[in-house]
Amino acid sequence: MHSQELCPCGSNLTYAACCGVYHQSQTFPPTAEKLMHSRYTAYCLKNIEYLWLTTHPCTRRPNLKNEISIWANSVDKWLNLTIIKVLQGGAEDKIGKVEFRATYLTHDEQHSLHELSRFVRHSGHWTYKDGIIGE
């Protein structure tokens, strides 16, 4: 992705000024919601390493990178991310939850993923712990 293109997360900022900062390891997302945005963008760009690194160590199963890769590569195109609700997850919090809906295309069919994601600070940085899939 060109750094001056709009970020896929829907922020209306360029990729370089938004999620690109986190993907290039220049800094860490300050909130759970920002991590959610950066992980969505990582799925859009199939940035498996970033997705693995931002997953809490207790959730990193031995085959997780492969599972992430299979899921990311099964999606033809991510269409949009809608944040529904954010509970905690601020700059000073230790835990947070972000409810979201992401729409995507696979084999020319539109699908939707609705999840309540749980985030936990690890070594001072936000990480994805797990999520509850909704309807």
Residue frames as a rotation matrix with the C-alpha (Angstrom) as fourth column:
MET 1
0.585 0.811 0.000 0.00
0.811 -0.585 0.000 0.00
0.000 0.000 -1.000 0.00
HIS 2
-0.209 -0.599 0.773 1.27
0.520 -0.737 -0.431 3.45
0.828 0.311 0.466 -0.86
SER 3
-0.618 -0.142 -0.773 1.78
0.785 -0.162 -0.598 5.50
-0.041 -0.977 0.212 2.30
GLN 4
-0.944 0.255 -0.211 -0.29
-0.246 -0.967 -0.069 8.42
-0.222 -0.014 0.975 0.93
GLU 5
-0.493 0.827 -0.272 -3.39
0.052 0.340 0.939 6.31
0.869 0.449 -0.211 0.20
LEU 6
0.074 0.610 0.789 -6.26
-0.878 -0.336 0.342 6.52
0.474 -0.717 0.511 2.66
CYS 7
-0.837 -0.384 0.390 -5.97
-0.542 0.682 -0.492 4.05
-0.077 -0.623 -0.778 5.51
PRO 8
-0.596 0.618 -0.512 -8.32
0.013 0.646 0.764 1.05
0.803 0.449 -0.393 5.13
CYS 9
-0.753 0.271 -0.599 -9.54
0.658 0.325 -0.680 1.45
0.010 -0.906 -0.423 8.74
GLY 10
0.137 0.900 0.414 -11.81
0.855 -0.319 0.409 4.33
0.500 0.298 -0.813 7.71
SER 11
0.001 -0.210 -0.978 -10.10
0.837 -0.535 0.116 7.10
-0.547 -0.818 0.176 9.64
ASN 12
0.903 0.260 0.341 -9.89
0.425 -0.653 -0.627 9.37
0.060 0.711 -0.700 6.56
LEU 13
0.501 -0.843 -0.196 -6.17
-0.570 -0.492 0.659 9.77
-0.652 -0.218 -0.726 7.30
THR 14
0.322 -0.483 -0.814 -3.41
-0.783 0.347 -0.516 8.50
0.532 0.804 -0.266 5.06
TYR 15
0.811 -0.091 -0.578 -2.04
0.237 0.954 0.182 5.06
0.535 -0.285 0.796 5.82
ALA 16
-0.181 -0.983 -0.003 1.30
0.488 -0.087 -0.868 6.65
0.854 -0.159 0.496 6.77
ALA 17
-0.586 -0.002 0.810 -0.37
-0.498 -0.788 -0.362 8.98
0.639 -0.616 0.461 9.29
CYS 18
0.412 0.824 0.389 -2.67
-0.876 0.242 0.417 6.29
0.249 -0.512 0.822 10.71
CYS 19
0.932 0.080 0.353 -2.10
-0.218 0.903 0.370 2.53
-0.290 -0.422 0.859 10.98
GLY 20
0.679 -0.731 -0.060 1.16
0.181 0.246 -0.952 2.63
0.711 0.636 0.300 9.02
VAL 21
0.125 -0.611 0.782 2.81
-0.799 -0.529 -0.286 4.19
0.589 -0.589 -0.554 12.07
TYR 22
0.389 0.101 0.916 1.99
-0.784 0.558 0.271 1.08
-0.484 -0.824 0.296 14.08
HIS 23
0.987 0.027 0.158 2.74
0.057 0.860 -0.507 -1.41
-0.149 0.510 0.847 11.31
GLN 24
0.507 -0.854 0.119 6.19
0.005 -0.135 -0.991 0.07
0.862 0.503 -0.064 10.83
SER 25
0.392 -0.277 -0.877 6.89
0.868 0.428 0.253 -0.36
0.305 -0.860 0.408 14.59
GLN 26
-0.361 -0.490 0.794 7.37
0.229 -0.872 -0.434 3.37
0.904 0.025 0.427 15.03
THR 27
-0.698 0.233 0.678 5.03
-0.705 -0.389 -0.593 3.37
0.126 -0.891 0.436 18.03
PHE 28
-0.874 0.460 -0.157 2.34
0.480 0.869 -0.122 1.28
0.081 -0.182 -0.980 19.70
PRO 29
-0.172 0.890 0.423 -1.40
0.232 -0.381 0.895 2.01
0.958 0.252 -0.141 19.59
PRO 30
-0.846 -0.239 0.476 -2.30
-0.326 -0.476 -0.817 4.04
0.422 -0.847 0.325 22.70
THR 31
-0.240 0.845 0.478 -5.81
-0.868 0.033 -0.495 2.57
-0.434 -0.534 0.726 23.06
ALA 32
-0.455 0.192 0.869 -7.58
0.171 0.977 -0.126 -0.72
-0.874 0.092 -0.478 22.47
GLU 33
0.648 0.761 -0.025 -9.70
0.158 -0.167 -0.973 0.94
-0.745 0.626 -0.229 19.78
LYS 34
0.421 -0.588 -0.690 -6.61
-0.866 -0.486 -0.114 2.13
-0.269 0.646 -0.714 17.89
LEU 35
-0.649 -0.626 0.432 -5.23
-0.491 0.779 0.390 -1.40
-0.581 0.041 -0.813 18.12
MET 36
0.063 0.765 0.641 -8.52
0.331 0.590 -0.736 -2.68
-0.941 0.259 -0.216 16.70
HIS 37
0.819 0.214 -0.532 -8.19
-0.342 -0.563 -0.753 -0.27
-0.460 0.799 -0.388 13.76
SER 38
-0.015 -0.927 -0.374 -4.57
-0.974 -0.071 0.216 -1.26
-0.227 0.368 -0.902 13.15
ARG 39
-0.599 -0.141 0.788 -5.40
-0.138 0.988 0.073 -4.98
-0.789 -0.065 -0.611 13.28
TYR 40
0.539 0.813 0.221 -8.26
0.208 0.126 -0.970 -4.51
-0.816 0.569 -0.101 10.80
THR 41
0.685 -0.345 -0.642 -5.85
-0.700 -0.555 -0.449 -2.72
-0.201 0.757 -0.621 8.47
ALA 42
-0.430 -0.865 0.260 -3.30
-0.764 0.502 0.405 -5.50
-0.481 -0.024 -0.876 8.99
TYR 43
-0.122 0.476 0.871 -5.94
0.283 0.858 -0.429 -8.00
-0.951 0.194 -0.239 7.83
CYS 44
0.840 0.445 -0.311 -6.63
-0.117 -0.412 -0.904 -5.80
-0.530 0.795 -0.294 4.79
LEU 45
0.445 -0.774 -0.451 -2.91
-0.891 -0.331 -0.311 -5.82
0.092 0.540 -0.837 3.95
LYS 46
0.887 -0.049 -0.459 -2.37
0.042 0.999 -0.026 -9.44
0.459 0.003 0.888 5.02
ASN 47
-0.035 -0.882 0.471 0.28
-0.641 -0.342 -0.687 -8.31
0.767 -0.326 -0.553 7.52
ILE 48
0.589 0.322 -0.741 0.43
0.148 0.859 0.490 -11.63
0.794 -0.398 0.458 9.39
GLU 49
-0.362 -0.832 -0.421 3.47
0.650 0.099 -0.754 -10.71
0.669 -0.546 0.505 11.47
TYR 50
-0.755 0.132 0.642 1.76
-0.397 -0.871 -0.288 -7.62
0.521 -0.473 0.711 12.94
LEU 51
0.316 0.949 -0.008 -1.37
-0.631 0.216 0.745 -9.62
0.709 -0.230 0.667 13.75
TRP 52
0.419 -0.244 -0.875 0.69
0.496 0.868 -0.004 -12.27
0.760 -0.432 0.485 15.51
LEU 53
-0.631 -0.775 -0.032 2.81
0.484 -0.362 -0.797 -9.71
0.606 -0.519 0.603 17.42
THR 54
-0.674 0.430 0.601 -0.27
-0.600 -0.793 -0.105 -7.85
0.431 -0.432 0.792 18.66
THR 55
0.432 0.741 -0.514 -1.91
-0.196 0.633 0.749 -11.04
0.880 -0.223 0.419 19.95
HIS 56
0.461 -0.219 0.860 -1.50
-0.887 -0.130 0.443 -11.60
0.015 -0.967 -0.254 23.69
PRO 57
-0.531 -0.800 -0.281 1.10
-0.785 0.588 -0.192 -14.32
0.319 0.118 -0.940 24.38
CYS 58
-0.620 0.331 0.711 -1.43
-0.356 0.690 -0.631 -16.46
-0.699 -0.644 -0.310 26.30
THR 59
0.500 0.864 -0.055 -3.51
-0.366 0.154 -0.918 -16.64
-0.785 0.479 0.393 23.10
ARG 60
0.127 -0.545 -0.829 -0.63
-0.992 -0.059 -0.113 -17.50
0.012 0.837 -0.548 20.75
ARG 61
0.757 0.174 0.629 -1.22
-0.204 0.979 -0.026 -21.15
-0.620 -0.108 0.777 19.97
PRO 62
-0.160 -0.923 0.350 1.61
0.157 0.326 0.932 -23.02
-0.975 0.204 0.093 18.20
ASN 63
-0.444 0.048 0.895 -0.16
0.869 0.268 0.417 -22.86
-0.220 0.962 -0.160 14.81
LEU 64
0.241 0.682 -0.690 -1.56
0.508 -0.695 -0.509 -19.33
-0.827 -0.228 -0.514 15.22
LYS 65
-0.413 -0.430 -0.802 0.47
-0.406 -0.701 0.586 -17.64
-0.815 0.568 0.115 12.46
ASN 66
-0.989 0.063 0.135 -0.74
0.147 0.553 0.820 -20.24
-0.023 0.831 -0.556 9.99
GLU 67
-0.228 0.969 -0.096 -4.36
0.929 0.187 -0.319 -19.84
-0.291 -0.162 -0.943 11.18
ILE 68
0.116 0.198 -0.973 -4.14
0.092 -0.978 -0.188 -16.06
-0.989 -0.068 -0.131 10.79
SER 69
-0.745 -0.498 -0.445 -2.65
-0.395 -0.209 0.895 -16.45
-0.538 0.842 -0.041 7.33
ILE 70
-0.808 0.501 0.309 -5.37
0.589 0.689 0.422 -18.86
-0.001 0.523 -0.852 6.20
TRP 71
0.129 0.905 -0.406 -8.12
0.824 -0.325 -0.463 -16.52
-0.551 -0.275 -0.788 7.44
ALA 72
-0.025 -0.194 -0.981 -6.51
-0.157 -0.968 0.196 -13.38
-0.987 0.159 -0.007 6.02
ASN 73
-0.858 -0.411 -0.307 -5.94
-0.361 0.059 0.931 -15.00
-0.365 0.910 -0.199 2.63
SER 74
-0.600 0.717 0.355 -9.49
0.756 0.653 -0.041 -16.37
-0.261 0.244 -0.934 2.48
VAL 75
0.366 0.701 -0.613 -10.86
0.434 -0.711 -0.554 -12.83
-0.823 -0.064 -0.564 2.19
ASP 76
0.128 -0.260 0.957 -10.76
0.982 -0.101 -0.158 -11.27
0.138 0.960 0.242 -1.26
LYS 77
-0.514 -0.257 0.818 -11.39
0.249 -0.958 -0.145 -7.72
0.821 0.129 0.556 -0.09
TRP 78
-0.439 0.351 -0.827 -12.22
0.848 -0.143 -0.511 -6.00
-0.297 -0.925 -0.235 3.19
LEU 79
-0.030 0.557 0.830 -14.91
0.745 -0.541 0.390 -3.35
0.666 0.630 -0.399 2.68
ASN 80
-0.017 0.009 1.000 -15.24
-0.372 -0.928 0.002 -1.47
0.928 -0.372 0.019 5.96
LEU 81
-0.601 -0.192 -0.775 -14.91
0.664 0.420 -0.619 -1.45
0.445 -0.887 -0.125 9.72
THR 82
0.132 0.671 0.729 -17.62
-0.229 -0.695 0.681 -0.08
0.964 -0.257 0.063 11.99
ILE 83
-0.903 -0.363 -0.229 -16.89
0.172 0.183 -0.968 0.37
0.393 -0.914 -0.103 15.69
ILE 84
0.039 0.996 -0.083 -20.12
0.359 0.064 0.931 -0.25
0.932 -0.067 -0.355 17.60
LYS 85
0.929 0.262 0.261 -19.04
-0.157 -0.359 0.920 0.19
0.335 -0.896 -0.293 21.19
VAL 86
-0.139 -0.983 -0.122 -15.85
0.051 0.116 -0.992 0.71
0.989 -0.144 0.034 23.21
LEU 87
0.931 0.365 0.007 -15.65
-0.014 0.016 1.000 -0.25
0.365 -0.931 0.020 26.89
GLN 88
0.646 -0.757 -0.097 -12.54
0.003 -0.125 0.992 0.92
-0.763 -0.641 -0.078 28.72
GLY 89
0.464 -0.526 0.713 -9.37
0.867 0.436 -0.242 0.38
-0.184 0.730 0.658 26.71
GLY 90
0.978 -0.084 0.191 -8.13
-0.039 -0.972 -0.230 3.93
0.206 0.218 -0.954 27.18
ALA 91
0.299 -0.949 0.097 -4.55
-0.283 -0.185 -0.941 5.08
0.911 0.254 -0.324 27.54
GLU 92
-0.386 -0.448 0.807 -4.57
-0.870 -0.113 -0.480 4.42
0.306 -0.887 -0.346 31.31
ASP 93
0.601 0.722 0.342 -6.67
-0.789 0.603 0.113 1.22
-0.125 -0.338 0.933 31.37
LYS 94
-0.495 -0.741 0.454 -5.38
-0.657 0.661 0.362 -2.34
-0.568 -0.119 -0.814 31.67
ILE 95
-0.618 0.392 0.681 -8.28
0.571 0.820 0.046 -4.04
-0.540 0.417 -0.731 29.88
GLY 96
-0.508 0.509 -0.695 -10.69
-0.632 -0.769 -0.102 -3.02
-0.586 0.387 0.712 27.16
LYS 97
-0.274 0.502 0.820 -13.43
0.602 0.755 -0.261 -4.29
-0.750 0.422 -0.509 24.90
VAL 98
-0.625 0.116 -0.772 -14.26
-0.587 -0.722 0.367 -3.18
-0.515 0.682 0.519 21.38
GLU 99
0.025 0.704 0.710 -17.41
0.406 0.642 -0.650 -4.33
-0.914 0.304 -0.270 19.63
PHE 100
-0.484 -0.276 -0.830 -17.15
-0.587 -0.601 0.543 -4.05
-0.648 0.750 0.129 15.87
ARG 101
0.598 0.534 0.598 -18.60
0.220 0.609 -0.762 -5.15
-0.771 0.587 0.246 12.57
ALA 102
-0.440 -0.744 -0.504 -16.35
-0.481 -0.279 0.831 -5.70
-0.759 0.607 -0.235 9.55
THR 103
0.726 0.670 0.151 -17.70
-0.183 0.401 -0.897 -6.41
-0.662 0.624 0.414 6.09
TYR 104
-0.405 -0.904 -0.141 -15.74
-0.543 0.114 0.832 -8.22
-0.736 0.413 -0.537 3.41
LEU 105
0.554 0.505 -0.662 -16.00
-0.831 0.282 -0.480 -10.02
-0.055 0.815 0.576 0.09
THR 106
-0.511 -0.621 0.595 -15.17
-0.411 0.784 0.465 -13.66
-0.755 -0.007 -0.656 -0.57
HIS 107
-0.802 0.149 0.578 -15.89
0.528 0.630 0.570 -15.15
-0.279 0.762 -0.584 -3.99
ASP 108
-0.813 0.418 0.405 -18.02
-0.001 -0.697 0.717 -12.09
0.582 0.583 0.567 -4.86
GLU 109
0.270 0.884 -0.381 -20.26
0.581 0.166 0.797 -12.63
0.768 -0.437 -0.469 -1.81
GLN 110
-0.218 -0.283 0.934 -20.49
-0.479 -0.803 -0.355 -10.00
0.850 -0.525 0.039 0.91
HIS 111
0.164 0.178 -0.970 -20.09
0.696 0.676 0.242 -11.22
0.699 -0.715 -0.013 4.47
SER 112
0.349 -0.008 0.937 -20.04
-0.509 -0.841 0.182 -9.59
0.787 -0.541 -0.297 7.88
LEU 113
-0.229 -0.463 -0.856 -18.01
0.629 0.601 -0.493 -10.35
0.743 -0.652 0.154 10.98
HIS 114
0.441 0.416 0.795 -19.49
-0.419 -0.688 0.592 -9.09
0.794 -0.595 -0.129 14.26
GLU 115
0.074 -0.526 -0.847 -17.26
0.659 0.663 -0.355 -9.52
0.748 -0.532 0.396 17.31
LEU 116
0.924 -0.009 0.383 -16.76
-0.302 -0.630 0.715 -8.28
0.235 -0.776 -0.585 20.84
SER 117
0.298 -0.912 -0.281 -12.98
0.303 0.370 -0.879 -8.26
0.905 0.177 0.386 21.12
ARG 118
0.976 -0.079 -0.205 -11.14
0.187 -0.193 0.963 -8.29
-0.115 -0.978 -0.173 24.43
PHE 119
0.379 -0.874 0.305 -7.85
0.071 -0.301 -0.951 -6.45
0.923 0.382 -0.052 24.76
VAL 120
0.897 -0.215 -0.385 -5.28
0.415 0.114 0.903 -6.62
-0.150 -0.970 0.192 27.56
ARG 121
0.650 -0.759 0.047 -2.13
-0.727 -0.639 -0.252 -4.67
0.222 0.129 -0.966 28.22
HIS 122
0.857 -0.515 0.007 1.03
0.493 0.825 0.275 -6.79
-0.147 -0.232 0.961 28.06
SER 123
-0.150 -0.985 -0.086 4.46
0.955 -0.167 0.243 -5.30
-0.254 -0.046 0.966 28.75
GLY 124
-0.466 0.000 -0.885 2.84
0.215 -0.970 -0.113 -1.86
-0.858 -0.243 0.452 28.65
HIS 125
-0.853 0.131 -0.505 1.24
-0.515 -0.365 0.776 -2.31
-0.083 0.922 0.379 25.20
TRP 126
0.132 0.980 0.146 -2.26
-0.808 0.192 -0.557 -3.21
-0.574 -0.045 0.818 24.07
THR 127
-0.936 -0.325 -0.138 -2.72
-0.346 0.770 0.537 -6.77
-0.068 0.550 -0.832 22.78
TYR 128
0.026 0.929 -0.370 -5.69
-0.855 0.212 0.473 -8.69
0.517 0.304 0.800 21.40
LYS 129
-0.593 -0.187 0.783 -6.71
-0.669 0.656 -0.350 -11.45
-0.448 -0.732 -0.514 23.82
ASP 130
-0.834 0.396 0.385 -9.80
0.506 0.827 0.246 -13.02
-0.221 0.400 -0.890 22.25
GLY 131
-0.772 0.611 -0.177 -13.25
-0.636 -0.741 0.216 -12.29
0.001 0.279 0.960 20.95
ILE 132
-0.462 0.754 0.467 -16.83
0.258 0.618 -0.743 -13.43
-0.849 -0.222 -0.480 21.06
ILE 133
-0.983 0.129 0.133 -18.36
0.114 -0.142 0.983 -13.76
0.146 0.981 0.125 17.63
GLY 134
-0.450 0.880 -0.155 -21.85
-0.203 -0.270 -0.941 -12.27
-0.870 -0.392 0.300 17.36
GLU 135
-0.033 0.538 0.843 -24.56
0.829 0.485 -0.277 -12.47
-0.558 0.690 -0.462 14.75
